Amino acid sequence: MKQFRVENLNSTYGEKVLFNDVSFLITAGDRVGLIGVNGSGKTSLLNAISGVAPADSGTVTTQNDYRIGYLTQSPTLDDNALVMDAILSGEQPVFQTIRNYENALRQFSNQPTDEKVAQNFEKAQDAMDRDDAWTTESQIKTILTQLHMPDLHHKISDLSGGQRKRVGLAQVLIEAPDLLILDEPTNHLDFDSIAWLEKYLSSYKGAVLTVTHDRYFLDAVATRIFELSFGDLFEYQGNYQDYMQKKAERVAQNQLAEHKQQQLYKQELAWMRKSARARTTKQKGRENAFAELASQMGTLQTDEDVTVNLGQQRLGKKVIVIEHAGIQFGDKTILNDFNLRVSAGDRIGITGANGAGKSTFLNAIAGLVPLTSGMIELGDTVKMAYYTQMTEEIPDDKRVIAYLTDVAGSVKDKDGNQISVSELLEQFLFPPFMHGTLIRKLSGGEKRRLYLLKLLLQQPNVLLLDEPTNDLDIGTLTVLEDFLSNFDGAVITVSHDRYFLDKVANQLYMFEGNGVVNRFDGLFSAYLATHETVNQVKVNKPKPIIVNQSTKKKLTYNEKKEWETIETDIEKLENRINEIPDEMATFGTDYVKLGDLQQELDQLNENLENKMDRWEYLSDIVENS
């Protein structure tokens, strides 16, 4: 069994310790979730163990043939390459076989009468048979389809940031390395793609190490959790739920230990004061022990969330009124005769297909994008804050606390008590030693957290949040969720994070594209349950990406065996599909059994569709051979 061993890894950034004497072992089949607040060093740790940016000291040990695939937050891709070329850029021999075949196919398509070109094409086909590359190409097709990849013949330079991320993800999945390192893999994925990725990684034969803010994803995939906190790495067995329980136990134990330390400190302090004149040489050791104990007091560090309970201006009855709104960009329809009335206390979640216009909708409410038709009116008492996907420009030479005191030196909570900026910084997981830090020393995630806090410091009564989970760590999201639960104003948030939507929204508007917006009252998990499968979240099922196989001349050995039984398999599936409706009729109101049968029927229909696709593919080869 292949192993990945890290021993005594150390790294600092300026005066900040990112990780201190970190050691761990990852073996095949492990699926590890790495979590920690922004700026704790998660990405630096991934860079160190992948070899992108080595640590200051420590060792990483693997077998000689051990392969690592690393998906960064912003994958580095050749802008001049086509999507397919980028995906097949790995060093595995089978990739070279497929690349040679694709090149030979293109030449043969352009010069079918050239004898030399035809011979090269014949050799390329034989190599595909020899290396069983047709199977690999079929796997590539599945991955590309499930990730909703763009046209394989597009240039990388023409892709959006989200599309580039999906190309990078497809690239590392197709390479199938011994260790998959994934930094925020669910960013820019639709819900059905996330559900597919969860299943794919749960059965992955190699090891997986992932950084993600998606807590449902961690719950479904992870078998171990690593937490990076103040330079130390803590390990927990199990998924995210297990981590939450065990983390609470660890913090409680630490707090109990410090409480006992405090009691001992008080006793020793009393002794020092009382016995100062009676000390002897024998008591010198006790004096030294007291000095050591005193120096350790108050050093307990936790990154637990703290309740944030800010006050805000009164919000009148009229908040946001949208009537017959339409937004059109050329031939693309974003909104069509859309109506919405927002009241104080509303929690509205905006989600749905990528590119359907969710951010444009928030921009329209904020007055940044004009409507093509209809109107949006804000109430007189509305004080809005808009957390956009792009952080405002922050002066690098400014200190953290000064950036906030430019807005206010303090604010009041709901009870009228003054809360200082320093207290707010601590509540948003900026410990006291960071308050005077220059902003240029912050990580990207820490800058996003600081930007969010500045908006909240303005004490708005209407919040617009555009994909906050893309940049904020789990700890900050927990603080934000807690803040929103006590927030008296209205919240409209765009998000693809299922956990976050469940926590902050009870009205959902699903943007399906082409101006279609559907409403659902309730939690997002309930919405998914009513639609039976995550794949049905999208109205338009993605069209499969066709990888050219039609020119293949003969079946491989395994395909011959499959061809011999495929019609029998199809017949069995059809017979079972026909039986299930009769069985369902006999169970009346037994909804548990009916649900099981419906689930079986859905799976059978999917299996039948896949079998029919295979039959069509194999029959084409048989007919042309």
Secondary structure, 3 states (H helix, E strand, C coil): CCEEEEEEEEEEECCEEEEEEEEEEEECCCEEEEECCCCCCHHHHHHHHHCCCCCCEEEEECCCCCCEEEECCCCCCCCCCEHHHHHCCCCCHHHHHHHHHHHHHHHHHHCCCCHHHHHHHHHHHHHHHHCCHHHHHHHHHHHHHHCCCCCCCCEHHHCCHHHHHHHHHHHHHHHCCCEEEEECCCCCCCHHHHHHHHHHHHCCCCEEEEECCCHHHHHHHCCEEEEEECEEEEEEECCHHHHHHHHHHHHHHHHHHHHHHHHHHHHHHHHHHHCHHHCCHHHHHHHHHHHHHHHHCCCCCCCCCCCCCECCCCCCCCCEEEEEEEEEECCEEEEEEEEEEECCCCEEEEEECCCCCHHHHHHHHCCCCCCCEEEEEECCCCCEEEECCCCCCCCCCCEHHHHHHCCCCEEEECCCCEEEHHHHHHHCCCCHHHCCCEHHHCCHHHHHHHHHHHHHHCCCCEEEEECHHHCCCHHHHHHHHHHHHCCCCEEEEECCCHHHHHHHCCEEEEEEECCEEEEEECCHHHHHHHCCCHHHHCCCCCCCCCCCCCCCCCCCHHHHHHHHHHHHHHHHHHHHHHHHHHHHHCCCCCHHHHHHHHHHHHHHHHHHHHHHHHHHHHHHHHHHC
